[in-house]
């Protein structure tokens, strides 16, 4: 953790499982990802907001990279597809709201990804 006078920054990684029941045709309805986060905390070390990016290889072997941000005040986490290979190569802009369904452990989470149309 990086500690400042009026706030702090915490870096974290986790292994995520994404449940994406309304995924586009041909995309997996569930997938795993390795996620990296930078979180800003208050001086009392309460989470305020942050950014994340996740890298994933789906069951077909196609690669995708996602990035996004979250905000405690807005109770939201929004992500978008940065790019990828295979089915993700020409997918165009794809966005979703991420909601943590289950915290499996300190380093594992299950998220629901709901497409933003």
Secondary structure, 3 states (H helix, E strand, C coil): CEECCCEEEEEEEEEEEEECCCCCCCCCCEEEEEEEEEEEEECCCCEEEEEEEEEEECCCCCEEEEEEEEECCCCEEEEEEEEECHHHCCCCCCEEEEEEEEEEECCEEEEEEEEEC
